[in-house]
Amino acid sequence: MADIEDARVEDAGIDQAVDKLEPARIEAVIRRVLGAGCGARLKVYLQTCVHCGLCADACHTYLSRDRDPDFAPVAKVKETIWEMVKRQGRVSPEFIKKCARIAYTECGACRRCSMYCPFGIDIAYLIMLVRRICALLGVVPVYLQDTVNSHAATSNQMWVQPDDWIDTLIWQEEDAADELEGVRIPLDREGADIMYSVIAPEPKILAQLIANMAVIMKVAGVDWTMPSLDGWDNSNMAMYSGDFEVMGRVERLHWERALQLKVKRVVMGECGHAYRGAVYDGPKWLGWSKPPIPMVHAVEFYYELLREGRIKIARKIKEPVTVQDPCNIVRGRGLHHKLRYIINELCEDFRDVSPRFEHNYCCAAGGGVINCGPPWKLSRLKSNRVKAEQLAATDAHLVVTPCHNCHSGIEDIIGYYGLGMHVTFINELLVKCMDRGDGSGEVER
């Protein structure tokens, strides 16, 4: 049986919205979403599934909840979208409430389960259909909806105002210049080789990551720029809430800003979901075959700088280090080898996880799950005991997490399960290890 405590969580975005629903509206929305927009694909998936349950052992939630069958991916599908199809949309408001809880808080759309399905059914796609229906009905966890509202009103996830954005960049330029003489954060430089794209948590709560990147760009001699106007934030929680209209606005503005600056390519900072939104989900919704300008993730960018010798390593991290494979850049992009190349360049004692690469467990924070906020935090942490056990088995002191959701999710896991580890982004290690050309060139081993 599913966790009774989870079912009792109060969330105004779900509870109050459900109270206002009428059966006729529910049926109309379900028929709209399951009709012309996804009919053939949905039919194939639902008719192909043989309920074998092979997807179950792939799910961190199922494994962490003592293999409770209610948490198996196939059960999540049967309890939501399957019933909607079976009943032709004639479901109750209470049913929609259950669907919202399952789709938003018990599945991060990480797609690990699809790798183990003998028919390759994209279960995450089916769960995202449930989220789409819930979003159109206005039934979304209140904290997640707040980020969507912020995207709609301010074009970024965390209500950062235009003057705050500029002030933060000036502040971080000053801090970076204190670290290395001559560092600048160039704004609106047309024709630069690179536009550097970040997500809103950086100027809001992790501004030092921007200063770190400025130092890295200076040492590597990169011709780069950042936009001063809206479009700088590429995080996209609307993609995961199911509000694809706002998702499309976010991505269109981001790419329009890059086109206005006439840059050759965009480098996305250490964020997995933002990369997914910019390269895959966003362009697809906008009807594009691909983004108008090439984008590389920070992992690809760091790999390039190290392999080409544009950054040289002066010293290595000595304490034991392990890694988290972000779903959207490893399972979705295949950057696992490049990620480990970087870590081995920076660290003396790298201890890999098992399973690893595309088989690694999700952090349980991505896919918008962590953005469901404090009401669902305990549920999220109980759903990833398997990740805590995996990390603990490495005996590492540091966990490298090149993704903001992974960073926050792993931090929560470490605290809840008392692992005694610390979490770090790659760029935090890179600025410690690289030769800055200021007399720190002797390599320490």
N, C-alpha and C positions, 0 to 999 in steps of 0.2 A: 504493500500500500504506500502511496506517495506520502511524503512527510507532512503530518498534520500541522506542524508549526509553520511550514511554508504557506499552507493554505490559509492560515489565519493572519498572515501579514496584511497590514492595512496600507493601502496605497491610493491616495485620492484620485490619481490619474486613471486608475482602473475602477475603483469602487463607485465613485460618484458618477463617472461617465456611464457605467453600466446601468445605474438606476434610471437614466434618462432614455435608454434605448427602447424602441418599439419593434416588435417582430417584423412588421412590414419593411422597415428600413434595413434591418439585419439581412433579410432575404434579398432585398434589392442589391445591397452592396456585395454580398457573396456571389450572386449571379453575375454581377458586373465583372468582378475580378476573375472568377472561374470560367467566364465565357470566352469571348474572342481573344482576350489577352494571353491565355495559357492553355486553351482547351486540349490541343493535341499532345503537348508535352506532359501535361498533368495526367491525361488518360493513359498514356503509355506507362508512366511511372506507377500509377495505382494498379493497373492491370498486370504489370510485370512482377510486382512484389509478391513473393510466395510466403512471407512471414517466417523466413528461416531463422531470423534472429542473429545472423552473423554480424550484423552491425552493432550489436549490443556491447561486445567486449572492446569495441573501438571507442566507446564513449566514456570520457572521464567522469561524467556525472553518474552514469550507471555503475562504473567500477567503484567510485568513491561512496556511493550509497548502498554498499553491500549487495550489489547486483539486484537491487529491487527492480523487478520487471517493468514497473511503471515509468522508470527513467530510461529505458531502452529507446533508441531512436525510432524503431518501428512503432513502439507504443505511443510516442509523442505524435507521430503521424496519424495513427489510428484514432487517437483521442481528439484530434483537431480537424485537419483538412479532410480526412476520410469520412468523418461523420457529416461534415458540411456537404460533401458530394452526395453521400448516401441519402441525406434528408433534403437534398435540393435547396439548401439554404434555409430551411425552416427549422431554425434552432433558437433557443431561448437566450435572453440576456445573461443568465447565469452560466450558460455554456460558453458564451463569448468571454466571460470573466476567466473561466478555466483555461481557455485557449490563450489568452493574454499572458497568464502566469507561465504556462508551458513555453510559449514561443519566445517571450522576452527574457525569462529568468532561468530556464532550464536548458537552453540551447544557445550556444554562441555562434552558430552557423560556421563552424570551423572546417567542416567537410571531411574530417578524419573518418567518419562512419562510411562515407561514400567509397573510400578506398577499399573497404572490406566487404562491400556489397557485391555479390557475384554477378549482378546485372548492372552495376555502376549507377544505381539510382541516386540522384542528387537530393539527398534528404534535406540539406540546408535550403535548397530552392523551395521545397515544399513548406518548410517552416517559415521562410520569408513570405510566402503567399499568405500564411496565417497572419503575419505581422502587417502585411499590406491591408488585409481586411480590417484588422483591429485599428490601424491608423485611420482608415477612412471612416470608421465608426467613432473615432475620437477616444478610443480605449487604449491608452499608452501610459506606462509608468510615469509618474509626475516628474521625476528628475530627468528622465530621458526626454520627455516632451519639452522641458525647459531648455535643453540644449538645441532642440529643433527650433524653438521660438527665437533663441538667440541667433541662430543661423539666418532665420527669416528677417529679423529686425536689424541685426548689426553685421551680417555676412561673416560672422565667426562664431565659434562654439561657446565662448565664455564671456560674452557681453563686453568685450574690449572695445573701448571707444577710439576713434581715429587719433585724438591727441595722445591718448595713453600708448597707442602703438608707436607713434613717433618718439615720444619721450623714452620709451623702453629701449628703442634702438639707439638713441643718443647715449643713454646710460650705459648700455652694453658696449658700445664703441669705446667709451671712456675707460671702462673696466678692462677691455681687451688691450687698449693702448698702454695701460699700466703693466700688462703682462709682456707685451712685445711692441717695441717702438714702431710707429708707422702703420699700425693696424687701422683699417677703416671699414665701415659698413656702408658701401655705396648704395644710394637710393636712386631708383628710376634711371639707371644708366642704359640708354638704348644701345642695342647691338652687342651687349655683353655676351660672353660665351654661355654663362649660366645664370638663371634666376634661381635663387635658393628659396624653397618653400617650406614653411613650418606649420605647426598646428597651434591653436590658441592657448593650450596649457603652457607653452613656452613663454610668451610674454607675460602670462598671468601668474605662473607659479614657478617656472623653471627657466627664467631669463638667462641664467648663466650658460645655458646650452647655445644660445645665439652668440655670446661672446666667444665661447670655445670654437665655434665654426668660423668666426671671423679670424681667429688666430690660425686655424688650419688653412684657410684660404690664403692668408698672407704668406705662410711658410711655403705652401705649394705653388705660389705664384699664379693663382687662378684669377681670371677676369670674370668677375661676378657682380651681381646686383640683387637687391630686394625691392619689392614694390612698396611705395609709401601709401597707396590707396587700397581700398577693399579688394579682396582677391588674394591677399597674402596667406589667409588661413585655408588650409586644404583638408582639415578634419571634416568629417561629414557624418554626423550622427543621424541626420535625416535618412541616410541610406539604410540605417539599421532600424529606424523606427517604422519604416514603411511609407514615409512621406516622400515619395520619389519626385514630386514636383519641386519641393525645396531642395532635394538632393541635386536635381538638374540645374537649379539656379546657382548653387554653390560651385559646381564644377564648371559651368559656362563662364562665370565671372573669373574664376581662377585662370582658365585658359585664355580668355580675352585679355586679361592683364599681361600674361606672358607674350601674347601676340603683339600687344601695344608696345612692349619693351623690345620686341624684335630679337629676343634671345635665341641662341642656337639649341638649347635644351634646358630642362628643368631638373634640378636635383631636389628630391623629396627627403626631408629629414627623417629621423629614426621613428617612423610610425608606419605600422602595417595597414591599418584600416584606411588611412588617408591615401596610401598608395593604391589600394584596391579601388577606392572610389574614383580616383583621378584617371587610372589607366583602364579599368574594366567597367565597373557598374555605371559610373557617371556617363562616359561616352556612349555606352550601349543605350541608356535611357534617352540620351539626346539624339540618337539615330546616327551616330558617327561610327565608322568602322574602326577608328583608332584616334588617339589624341592628336591634335594638330601639330604638336611639337613633341619630340622625344622626351621621355622622363626616365630618370634612373633613381633607384632608391639609394639612400645614404650608404648602405652596405656595398652596393656596386661601385659607388663613388670612392669610398675609402680603399677598396680593393684596387681600383684603377690607380689611385695616387701612390699606393705602396708598391705595386708591381712595376710601375713606370719609374720608380725612384724619385718621384717628386716630393715624397716625404720619406725621410730616413729615421730609423729608430735608434735612439741614443741609450735607452735603458729599458729594461723589461720589468713588468709586474712580477714579484716573486711569490706572493701568496697564491694558494690554489684557487683556480677559477673554473667555473662551469658556464653553461649557456642555456638560454631559452630560445627555441626556434619559433619565431612569430609565424602564425599560420598563413597570413596573407603574403608573406615574402618567401616562405620556404615551401609549404604545401602549394601555394598559389603561384610562386615565381621561380622556385628552385635555387635559391641563393645559399643553400646550406654549406656548400664547399667554399664559397667565397667568404662566408661568415667565419668559418673555422680557420681559413687562411689568415684572416685579420687577427683573430684571437691568438693564434700561434705566433704571429709576428710580435704581438704586444705582451704576451704572457709566457713565463717560463714553465708553469705547472698547470696545463690545461687538462681538465678531467671531464670527458664527454659524458653526456647522459645516455641512459638506455630506457626505452627506445629513443632513437634520434632521427635527425633529418625530417622527412615528411611524415614519419611515423611518430614523431614526438607528440606528447600530450599538449593540448591547448592550455593556456594560462587561466581559462575560465573567466577572463575579464573582457576579452574582445567581443566583437559582434554586438556591441552596445550593452552587454550585460552589466559591466561595472557602472555604466551611466544610468542604470536603474536606481542607483543611489543607496543610501543607508538602510532603507527598509529591507533591502534584499541582500545586504552584505553577508550576514550569517549564512544564508542559504547558499550564496556563491562559494563561500569558503568551505562549507561542508561538501559541496559538489566537486572539490578538487583536492581531496586527501591524497589521491594517487600522485598528483604533482608534487606534493610535499614529500612523499616517500621517495619519489624519484630523485629530487634534489638532495635530500638527506643522504642518499646512498653514495653521492660523489664525495662527501666530506670536504667540499669546497667552501671557501670563505666569501667569494664574490660570485654573483650571477650576472652575466652579461645579457642585457635585454634590449636589443635594438628596435624597440617599439614602445610607445608610451603606454598603451593598454597593458602590455606584458609587464612593463616596469611597475606600474601601480598594482596590478594583480599579483605579481610575484612578491612584492613588498608585503601585501596583505597576508599572503600565504605564510611567508616567513614569520611574521608577527603572530599569527593565529596558532601556528603549529610549533612555535618556539624553536626555529631552526638555527638561530644565531648567525645568519648570513647577512650580507649586504648586496644591494642591487646597483648596477651601474650601466649607463649608456656607453657605447663605444667611444663617442667623442670625448667623454670624460677621461678615458684611459689614453686616448690618442694624444691629447694635449700634455699629459704627464710623461709620455714615453718618447715623443718625437724630438728630433734634433731641430731646434729653432734657429740655428745659425747664429746664436749669440754666445758662443763659447761652450755650449753644452754638447759638443759633438763626440766626446769620447764614450764609446759604447760600454755599458756596464752589463756583466753577465752574472 
